[in-house]
Amino acid sequence: MEHPIDRTLHLDMVPRTSNTLYVKDEFVISNNLSIRVPPGMAALLEKGRPTRTLRPNWLEFPYRIGFNAILFVETGVVDCVLNLESFHIDCASVLLIPSATLLRDLTWQAGTKFILFGYNDGKLFSSMTSRSAKILKASMIAPFVVTMERERMERYMHLIKVLIHVASGGPDYEFQDDIIGGAAQMFSGGLARLVMERMEQRTRIPREMTITQDFIRMVQARCLEHRDLDYYARELCITPKYLSRIISKVAGKKALLIVQENVIAEAESLLKDGNYNVQQISDILHFPTPSYFCRYFRKATGMTPRAYMLAKV
């Protein structure tokens, strides 16, 4: 049965397990921690060896994620492609995903146990004015992974399980709101610390790599409005020529190709959706005319937008 928050968060990608928990119509916690994993499979996962690869058969890719998400993996491995970047999440890492991210692929190893938080912009940390909450809000621009040692991850998983236990107690659970609020504060504080550590690590990364990462994340967030290299060079306070040279050297492809790939990914998602015609998609993507959009799309994919749309019906 659909819950009201489903319509707000667009939770199609969340597996419908018996442990999907809704908290005050504000956020959802989905997990499969109770699944039984055969001893042989558990031993393989513990050793970091692959099991059977699974893929969600209820999703069509590319899929637009309509909510902010935080993914923890207790055991096993999850692999996904978000926008045009690949991510590998295991029991030593946490994946943070901002709303409107484009999911292009998703797989996991059989036996993988996970916890997924889904929440709206301004919902989960809306009542929190702490520095940690502000850091998390500011960092949710593009998907990224933070890593942690096993002991810290175990402490986090324990906190999350306590939160799940309290939240599943229903409205009659004594001091439920206070406990959930306190747990959310601890949750955001720990994550913010990881984000800050990640930012400190980046200061030790060669400048060319940092520029490349910033460019890719900026393109993912702004390619609908800006397809010209001059804009990104200005934002990064470098010349277009220098930006092109760095991106070619570090990423192994031209900067404009990265912009084009992101624009085409957005276009494909809208065409597959089926709710927009070519004229509307051209306007959404800020092309001057539909014909210009058609030429741009055909040059990149070898087919017209309409042909692509019909092929996906």
C-alpha positions as CSV (number, residue, x, y, z in Angstrom):
1,M,0.0,0.0,0.0
2,E,1.3,3.4,-0.9
3,H,2.3,5.7,1.9
4,P,1.8,9.5,1.6
5,I,5.5,10.1,1.7
6,D,5.9,7.9,-1.4
7,R,4.3,10.5,-3.6
8,T,6.6,13.2,-2.1
9,L,9.9,11.3,-2.3
10,H,9.2,9.2,-5.5
11,L,10.5,6.1,-3.7
12,D,10.3,3.7,-6.7
13,M,13.9,2.7,-6.3
14,V,13.5,1.7,-2.6
15,P,13.1,-2.1,-2.3
16,R,9.8,-2.9,-0.7
17,T,11.0,-5.0,2.2
18,S,9.0,-5.7,5.4
19,N,11.4,-3.3,7.1
20,T,10.5,-0.1,5.2
21,L,9.8,2.3,8.0
22,Y,8.1,5.7,7.6
23,V,8.9,8.4,10.3
24,K,6.3,11.1,10.7
25,D,5.7,11.5,7.0
26,E,9.1,13.2,6.8
27,F,11.6,10.5,5.9
28,V,11.9,6.8,5.3
29,I,14.3,4.1,6.4
30,S,14.5,1.0,4.3
31,N,16.6,-2.0,5.2
32,N,17.0,-5.7,4.7
33,L,19.0,-6.5,7.8
34,S,16.7,-9.4,8.8
35,I,17.4,-11.4,5.6
36,R,18.9,-14.8,6.2
37,V,22.2,-15.3,4.4
38,P,23.4,-18.9,3.9
39,P,26.7,-19.6,5.9
40,G,28.7,-20.2,2.7
41,M,27.6,-17.0,1.1
42,A,28.2,-15.1,4.4
43,A,31.8,-16.5,4.4
44,L,32.4,-15.3,0.9
45,L,31.1,-11.8,1.7
46,E,33.2,-11.7,4.8
47,K,36.3,-12.4,2.8
48,G,35.4,-9.8,0.2
49,R,34.8,-12.4,-2.5
50,P,31.9,-11.9,-5.1
51,T,28.6,-13.8,-4.9
52,R,25.8,-13.6,-7.4
53,T,25.3,-10.2,-8.9
54,L,21.7,-8.8,-8.6
55,R,20.0,-6.0,-10.4
56,P,16.5,-4.4,-9.7
57,N,14.1,-5.7,-12.3
58,W,11.5,-3.1,-11.2
59,L,13.5,-0.1,-12.4
60,E,14.1,1.3,-15.9
61,F,17.4,3.1,-16.4
62,P,18.2,5.9,-16.4
63,Y,16.1,6.7,-13.3
64,R,15.7,10.1,-11.7
65,I,16.1,9.9,-7.9
66,G,13.5,12.2,-6.4
67,F,14.9,12.4,-2.9
68,N,18.1,12.8,-0.9
69,A,19.5,9.5,0.2
70,I,22.2,8.1,2.5
71,L,23.2,4.4,1.9
72,F,25.0,2.3,4.5
73,V,26.1,-1.3,3.7
74,E,26.6,-3.6,6.7
75,T,27.9,-6.6,4.6
76,G,28.4,-7.1,0.9
77,V,28.8,-4.7,-1.9
78,V,26.6,-2.2,-3.9
79,D,27.8,-0.8,-7.2
80,C,26.0,2.0,-9.1
81,V,26.4,4.7,-11.7
82,L,25.1,8.1,-10.7
83,N,25.0,10.7,-13.3
84,L,28.1,9.5,-15.2
85,E,30.2,8.5,-12.2
86,S,30.7,5.0,-10.9
87,F,30.5,4.3,-7.1
88,H,31.5,1.2,-5.1
89,I,30.0,1.0,-1.6
90,D,31.0,-1.7,0.9
91,C,31.0,-2.0,4.7
92,A,33.7,0.7,5.0
93,S,31.9,3.4,3.1
94,V,28.7,5.5,3.0
95,L,27.2,6.9,-0.1
96,L,25.4,10.3,0.0
97,I,23.0,11.1,-2.9
98,P,21.4,14.5,-3.5
99,S,17.9,14.7,-5.0
100,A,17.5,14.8,-8.8
101,T,20.6,12.6,-9.3
102,L,20.4,10.3,-12.4
103,L,20.8,6.6,-11.6
104,R,22.1,4.9,-14.7
105,D,22.9,1.5,-13.2
106,L,22.5,-0.4,-9.9
107,T,23.8,-3.8,-8.8
108,W,24.6,-5.6,-5.6
109,Q,26.1,-8.9,-4.5
110,A,23.6,-11.5,-3.2
111,G,23.6,-11.5,0.6
112,T,24.3,-7.7,0.8
113,K,22.6,-6.1,3.8
114,F,21.9,-2.4,3.6
115,I,20.2,0.6,5.3
116,L,18.9,3.4,3.0
117,F,17.6,6.8,4.4
118,G,15.4,8.7,2.0
119,Y,14.4,12.3,2.9
120,N,13.2,15.6,1.4
121,D,15.3,18.7,1.1
122,G,15.1,20.5,4.4
123,K,13.1,17.7,6.1
124,L,15.5,15.4,8.0
125,F,17.6,18.2,9.3
126,S,15.1,21.0,9.0
127,S,14.7,21.7,12.7
128,M,18.4,21.4,13.3
129,T,20.5,24.6,13.2
130,S,23.8,23.0,14.3
131,R,27.0,23.3,12.3
132,S,26.9,19.6,11.4
133,A,23.5,19.9,9.8
134,K,24.6,23.0,7.8
135,I,27.7,21.1,6.6
136,L,25.6,18.2,5.4
137,K,23.1,20.5,3.6
138,A,25.9,22.3,1.9
139,S,27.7,19.1,0.8
140,M,24.6,17.6,-0.9
141,I,25.4,19.0,-4.4
142,A,26.6,15.9,-6.2
143,P,26.9,12.2,-5.1
144,F,30.0,11.3,-3.1
145,V,31.3,8.5,-0.9
146,V,32.9,8.9,2.5
147,T,35.0,6.1,4.0
148,M,35.5,5.0,7.6
149,E,37.2,2.4,9.6
150,R,35.3,-0.8,10.6
151,E,35.0,0.2,14.3
152,R,33.4,3.5,13.5
153,M,31.0,1.9,11.0
154,E,29.9,-0.6,13.7
155,R,29.1,2.3,16.0
156,Y,27.1,4.0,13.3
157,M,25.2,0.8,12.5
158,H,24.4,0.5,16.2
159,L,23.0,4.0,16.3
160,I,21.0,3.5,13.2
161,K,19.5,0.3,14.7
162,V,18.5,2.1,17.8
163,L,16.8,4.8,15.7
164,I,14.9,2.1,13.8
165,H,13.9,0.4,17.0
166,V,12.6,3.7,18.5
167,A,10.9,4.9,15.3
168,S,9.1,1.5,14.8
169,G,7.7,1.7,18.4
170,G,4.8,3.9,17.1
171,P,3.5,7.2,18.5
172,D,3.0,5.7,22.0
173,Y,6.7,5.1,22.4
174,E,7.6,7.4,25.4
175,F,9.7,10.4,24.4
176,Q,9.9,9.1,20.8
177,D,10.3,12.6,19.2
178,D,13.0,13.5,21.7
179,I,14.9,10.3,21.1
180,I,14.6,10.5,17.3
181,G,15.7,14.2,17.4
182,G,18.7,13.3,19.5
183,A,19.7,10.4,17.3
184,A,19.3,12.5,14.2
185,Q,21.6,15.1,15.8
186,M,24.2,12.4,16.5
187,F,23.7,11.0,13.1
188,S,24.3,14.3,11.4
189,G,27.3,15.1,13.6
190,G,29.1,11.9,12.7
191,L,28.4,12.2,9.0
192,A,29.5,15.9,9.1
193,R,32.8,14.8,10.7
194,L,33.4,12.3,7.9
195,V,32.6,15.0,5.3
196,M,35.0,17.4,6.9
197,E,37.7,14.7,7.0
198,R,37.1,14.1,3.3
199,M,37.5,17.8,2.6
200,E,40.8,17.8,4.5
201,Q,42.0,14.9,2.5
202,R,41.2,16.7,-0.7
203,T,43.6,19.5,0.2
204,R,46.4,16.9,-0.1
205,I,45.2,15.9,-3.6
206,P,47.1,17.4,-6.5
207,R,45.5,20.6,-7.7
208,E,44.8,19.2,-11.2
209,M,42.8,16.3,-9.7
210,T,40.8,18.7,-7.4
211,I,40.0,21.0,-10.4
212,T,38.8,18.0,-12.4
213,Q,36.6,16.7,-9.6
214,D,35.1,20.2,-9.0
215,F,34.5,20.6,-12.8
216,I,32.6,17.3,-13.1
217,R,30.4,17.9,-10.0
218,M,29.7,21.5,-11.3
219,V,28.7,20.1,-14.7
220,Q,26.4,17.5,-13.1
221,A,24.7,20.2,-11.2
222,R,24.5,23.0,-13.8
223,C,24.7,21.5,-17.3
224,L,21.0,22.3,-18.0
225,E,21.7,26.0,-17.9
226,H,25.4,26.0,-19.0
227,R,26.9,24.0,-21.8
228,D,29.8,26.4,-22.6
229,L,33.3,25.8,-21.3
230,D,33.9,29.5,-20.6
231,Y,31.3,29.5,-17.8
232,Y,33.0,26.6,-15.9
233,A,36.4,28.1,-16.4
234,R,35.2,31.4,-14.9
235,E,33.7,29.6,-11.9
236,L,36.9,27.8,-11.3
237,C,39.0,31.0,-11.8
238,I,41.1,29.5,-14.6
239,T,41.2,30.0,-18.4
240,P,39.2,27.7,-20.7
241,K,42.4,26.6,-22.4
242,Y,43.9,25.6,-19.1
243,L,40.7,23.8,-18.0
244,S,40.6,21.9,-21.3
245,R,44.2,20.8,-20.9
246,I,43.7,19.6,-17.3
247,I,40.5,17.7,-18.0
248,S,42.0,15.9,-21.0
249,K,45.1,15.0,-18.9
250,V,43.2,13.8,-15.8
251,A,39.9,12.5,-17.1
252,G,41.2,11.2,-20.5
253,K,38.4,12.9,-22.4
254,K,37.6,16.4,-23.6
255,A,35.9,18.8,-21.2
256,L,33.1,19.6,-23.7
257,L,32.5,15.9,-24.1
258,I,31.8,15.6,-20.3
259,V,29.3,18.4,-20.6
260,Q,27.7,16.8,-23.6
261,E,27.4,13.4,-21.9
262,N,25.6,14.9,-18.9
263,V,23.2,16.9,-21.1
264,I,22.4,13.8,-23.2
265,A,21.9,11.8,-20.0
266,E,19.3,14.4,-18.9
267,A,17.7,14.3,-22.3
268,E,17.5,10.5,-22.3
269,S,15.8,10.5,-18.9
270,L,13.2,13.1,-20.0
271,L,12.5,11.3,-23.3
272,K,12.1,7.9,-21.5
273,D,9.8,9.5,-19.0
274,G,7.1,9.9,-21.7
275,N,5.4,12.9,-20.1
276,Y,7.1,15.5,-22.4
277,N,7.3,16.1,-26.1
278,V,10.5,17.2,-27.9
279,Q,9.5,20.9,-27.8
280,Q,9.0,20.7,-24.0
281,I,12.3,18.9,-23.4
282,S,14.1,21.4,-25.6
283,D,12.8,24.2,-23.3
284,I,13.6,22.3,-20.1
285,L,17.2,21.8,-21.3
286,H,17.4,25.5,-22.3
287,F,18.1,24.9,-26.0
288,P,17.3,28.0,-28.2
289,T,15.1,25.9,-30.6
290,P,13.8,22.3,-30.8
291,S,15.7,21.9,-34.1
292,Y,19.0,22.8,-32.4
293,F,18.2,20.3,-29.7
294,C,17.5,17.6,-32.3
295,R,20.8,18.2,-34.0
296,Y,22.7,18.2,-30.7
297,F,21.0,14.9,-29.6
298,R,21.5,13.2,-33.0
299,K,25.1,14.2,-33.3
300,A,25.8,12.6,-29.8
301,T,23.6,9.5,-30.1
302,G,23.2,8.8,-33.8
303,M,19.4,9.0,-33.6
304,T,16.8,11.8,-33.3
305,P,15.0,12.5,-30.0
306,R,11.7,11.2,-31.4
307,A,13.4,7.9,-32.6
308,Y,14.9,7.4,-29.1
309,M,11.5,8.1,-27.5
310,L,9.7,5.6,-29.7
311,A,12.4,3.0,-29.1
312,K,11.9,3.2,-25.4
313,V,8.1,2.8,-25.6
